[in-house]
Amino acid sequence: VSGRLGSTGLGSYDGGQGNWIGGKVGRVPAGIGRRRMRIVVTGGAGFVGSHLVDRLVARGDDVIVIDNFFTGRKQNVAHHFGNPRFELIRHDVVEPILLEVDQIYHLACPASPTNVMGTLNMLGLAKRIGARFLLTSTSEVYGDPLEHPQKETYWGHVNPIGVRSCYDEGKRTAETLTMDYHRGADVEVRIARIFNTYGPRMCLDDGRVVSNFVAQAIRKEPMTVYGDGKQTRSFQYVSDLVDGLMALMEGEHIGPFNLGNPGEFTMLELAEVVKETIDPTATIAFKDNTADDPHKRKPDISKAKELLNWQPKVSLRDGLPLMVADFRNRILNQDEGKAH
Ligand SMILES: NC(=O)c1ccc[n+]([C@@H]2O[C@H](COP(=O)([O-])OP(=O)(O)OC[C@H]3O[C@@H](n4cnc5c(N)ncnc54)[C@H](O)[C@@H]3O)[C@@H](O)[C@H]2O)c1
């Protein structure tokens, strides 16, 4: 079938080489002389997705972004418009979609049950076309952990009926579906459990603590600390996460892998770093804690270090200023926008 364009879903046509590649695709290791791949990034107009897209496009792959702009923004990927290797599809992953690709990075995820439907549709697509599927799960699958730091072997301590359960349990279900498709339908899968990540293009008002503090300090509002501020979190810079996701996708191991920065900060310490970086006169306002707020969260990343040869490189003090510059710009524009 050499020279045939298009695909039957059983293999794919490698236009560059003029060869028909039968059977499963997406198993070509990265490196010198590797075949250019077609890659879907669901949620590619979001914070993490858009940084991942930048890296994949720079590597020379064909990238298709699927996004419904629920929390993502067209501006995050606008610099790729006009590049023939880049395509943006406005689509809700709750509806099935038919595409012919080698790899699927599944990041689209509103905090609602549609999480599960989107994952199911993307796994269905991966099965049909023999693509490798990567799920971006979350440290929230550990709930309010009784084990510290959290290893991948820990099963978690999650409230199934709490206000945060929709997200936590949705991701846990997504992990289950991913493993079932692997075992039952032989889909090549990868699972990343992402810990708090920050960086440019993050949603301004999504309630995550780093973006909250930074936006508040820039707007000269007090930084809101819930509870006593002694709960800890770890913060990973987005380029480290993208390195980890790509190493996972290209590697041999299914996971799950914790991808996070093990450096642990209390909320009060984080507020202090934000103060130093943005405004030494910034103040803190204490508020009652939200329900089911985990007390401690810190990844054990030994597994990713050993098997993916990955570890984060960017410290909070180095990463934060990179995010602040982007936030200043956007807040200024947003606030100006409101004034008109
Ligand atoms: N950023 C973090 O700290 C963090 C931590 C843990 C897990 N994660 C996971 O990583 C992934 C990316 O997170 P992010 O921080 O970039 O969030 P984000 O909200 O910036 O990105 C999600 C993207 O998915 C899109 N989307 C949502 N619902 C959709 C739907 N039904 N159909 C199509 N597109 C849809 C949104 O418009 C957005 O562009 C998510 O799966 C998230 O759960 C992120």
The ligand as a Gaussian input file, in Angstrom:
#p B3LYP/6-31G(d) Opt

LIG

0 1
 N       -1.819000      23.120000      36.820000
 C       -1.778000      22.280000      37.848000
 O       -1.251000      22.616000      38.911000
 C       -2.343000      20.883000      37.715000
 C       -2.247000      20.012000      38.814000
 C       -2.775000      18.747000      38.709000
 C       -3.341000      18.303000      37.539000
 N       -3.439000      19.158000      36.483000
 C       -4.086000      18.663000      35.269000
 O       -3.379000      19.084000      34.117000
 C       -4.290000      19.371000      33.071000
 C       -4.080000      20.786000      32.551000
 O       -4.281000      21.698000      33.615000
 P       -4.096000      23.259000      33.453000
 O       -3.564000      23.760000      34.729000
 O       -3.379000      23.549000      32.192000
 O       -5.624000      23.719000      33.381000
 P       -6.342000      24.688000      32.309000
 O       -7.725000      24.910000      32.838000
 O       -5.507000      25.865000      32.017000
 O       -6.382000      23.767000      31.015000
 C       -7.429000      22.883000      30.722000
 C       -7.843000      23.118000      29.277000
 O       -8.853000      22.187000      28.932000
 C       -9.878000      22.870000      28.223000
 N      -11.129000      22.132000      28.442000
 C      -11.826000      21.973000      29.576000
 N      -12.919000      21.229000      29.371000
 C      -12.913000      20.887000      28.064000
 C      -13.783000      20.102000      27.261000
 N      -14.856000      19.512000      27.758000
 N      -13.465000      19.960000      25.947000
 C      -12.347000      20.545000      25.432000
 N      -11.492000      21.282000      26.156000
 C      -11.767000      21.452000      27.463000
 C       -9.925000      24.255000      28.818000
 O      -10.511000      25.212000      27.994000
 C       -8.420000      24.508000      29.036000
 O       -7.831000      25.063000      27.885000
 C       -5.684000      19.132000      33.638000
 O       -6.102000      17.841000      33.283000
 C       -5.483000      19.241000      35.123000
 O       -6.426000      18.465000      35.839000
 C       -2.947000      20.433000      36.547000

